[in-house]
Amino acid sequence: MVPLGERAGHAATPTSNSSPQGGGEALGPVFHGAPEAMLVLDPSADAICDANPAAARLLGYDRETLRAMRVTALHPDQVPTLIVFTQAVQARGRDWTHALSPRHAEGHGLNVEYSGALLPGDPNRILVSLFDLDERRRRLVDTEADAHMRAGLTEWQRMERIFRDIERENQLILRAAGEGIYGVNAEGITTFINPAAERMLGWQAADLVGRDMHSTVHHSHPDGCHYPHHDCPIYAAFRDGAVHQVDTEVFWRRDGTPISVEYTSTPIRDRGRLLGAVIVFRDISQRREADERLRNALAEVDSLRERLELENAYLREEIREGGHHQGIIGRAPATEAVRRQIDLVAGTDATVLVTGESGTGKELVARAIHEASRRRDRPLIRVNCAAVPRELFESEFFGHARGAFTGALRDRVGRFELADGGTLFLDEVGEIPLDLQGKLLRVLQERQFERIGEERTRAVDVRLVAATNRDLKSEVKRGRFREDLYFRLNVFPINAAPLRERPEDIPLIAQHFVRNVARRLNLPELRLTEGDVRRLTRYDWPGNVRELENIIERAAILAVRGRLRFDLPEPEASATVEPARPAALVPTAPPTEAERRARDRADIAAALAISNGRVFGPGGAAEILGLKPTTLASRIKALGLRRR
């Protein structure tokens, strides 16, 4: 069926007008002889199917003209009102209105009352009776004796119709509303309920009207506990006269399931008296579920973030405690002392002087200081002073401008400028020429410099870490190193102990190098045996960690079926005795108690490293050393060793 509102914009002539079926002919003489004006309408085709003579007289058109007209043409500018009327007739079977004013053939509107009913057997056609209200009024006043009575009757009818119109319009509004709406009187009894509320609650209006609304749909809190009447905000509205808005409660459906709702309870007043309340509510279950999912997701994110922070803190602690401080491996007292010094000085901008023999890991100490400082997001710039030619020191440190000297084809940025905001590591600082040491001192004191061939003074913010294997104090005495520069560099000295003074670190460092070289050279799994550890521990390592790394790499290359083959010089043999005088051999002096304890400590540390800290069981340190587990445990405790 096409609504009148859609047909109103088309000019097509209805095809049903010419058919007598369902029109006035089907109604017979009653239709044509009736004193009231009557029309047969087809709203779906926007057509006037027929008109009786009384309708032709009232409207000023002949019958054929009316049969050729559209309904909307007879009621210009009244299409919405016409749609409401025809739909009401089709929905209820009959209806009436005085809101329609058909256009007379002479162009003026008529004051009429429409009464419509569906034609039997044809739900698409409506029989409409038109009552001329002006004519009726004239008739009512013809008899002067009945004038007052007729006037009262007319007024009463008019008021009745007004109220009926208001009620019908209210019903249309209630049916069209998407929110649930219901009313309660001052006793909490339901007075009306709209279709949207019926759909949401699962109750029919006939089931709820006349019943206590709270005990039906609002009797329990979301957790199921009882909800007393006197706590209900809906009822409070007609007790205190205030509007109550709630979005944290539930209504209960007919099937016993709850729906999350937000509602507004508005009091109804009449001459100052509170008569009840109107409640408008909507289902917010989906929104509540979305909010709950969002809260759960945020809680999960917070939980994961907290867990990640804890894991990071744990890992940092493990790294610090586990003997791996930015590449510094070991657990000897000397190694632990270096770690503590790094932790103390890293948070400051103090200049650090790292001393120690060649190969002891002075650069690792510098990197550890930089990574633990506030400058870790800026670069660590390294300069090997022993590898810079004498004539290029100044250019290397401070840079030069184009054309400053022969071969300066472009501007060059110096190391100090590159390290701005970060850390500059000067390795083998004792190799800096004496005449350049003064310029280096100026940069450290004033934090300013100029490029070669440029007059512009540049400011720089650099944290300096220097390293040397020389005794700078002796160099100062010999006049080969400036004393003031030495004091400027030696603000916080750190000594990297040689490997021979920390034998406990040898197994750990060796195992680290074995894993690295196997991965780098793509070799099968390599094994470091207890005998290998003993040999490595007995060696003096004049080249320190660097020599150990080279020895491990060479042993890995020579390995057979994963068995490392070390090429280490054997310990020097005791002095040989002349064959002619064997009786004169002087016996070797026995080791001192300190030497024996140091050797035992190194052997136990090596066995613990191989067994990953296990003392008992197959493959444990006790089995490797051939000792009882309880005996070994006592020695570990006596020597102050820690198991990993």
Buried (B, 14 or more C-beta within 10 A) or exposed (E): EEBBEEBBEEEEEBEBBEEEEBBBEBBEEEBBEBEEBBBBBBBBBBBBBBBBBBBBEBBBBEBEBBBBBBBBEBBEEBBEBBBBBBBBBBEEEEBBBBBBBBBBEEEEBBBBBBBBBBBEEBEBBBBBBBBBBEEBEEEBEEEEEEEEEBEEEBEEEEEEBEEEBEEBEEEEEBEEBEBBBBBBBBEBBBBBBBBBBBEBBBBEBEBBBEBBBBEBBBBBBEEEEEBEBEEBBBBBBBEEEEEBEBBEBBBBBBEEEBBBBBBBBBBBEEEEEBBBBBBBBBBBBEEBEEEEEEEEEEEEEEEEEEEEEEEEEEEEEEEEEEBBBBEBBBBBEBBBEBBEBBBEBBEBBBBBBBBBBBBBBBBBBBBBBBBBBEBBEBBBBBBEBEEBEEEEBBBBBBBBBEEBEEEBEEBBEBBBBBBBEBBBBBBBBBBBBEEBBEBBBEBBEEBEBBBBBBEEEBEBEBBBBBBBBBEBEEBBEEEBBBEEBBEBBBBBEBBBBBBBEBBBBBBBBBBBBBEBBBEEEEBEEBEBEBEBBBBBBBBEBEBBBBBBBEBBBBBBEEBEEEEBEBEEEEEEEEEEEEEEEEEEEEEEEEEEEEEEBBBBBBBBBBBBBBBEEBBEEEEBBBBBBEBEBEEBBEBBEEBEBEEE
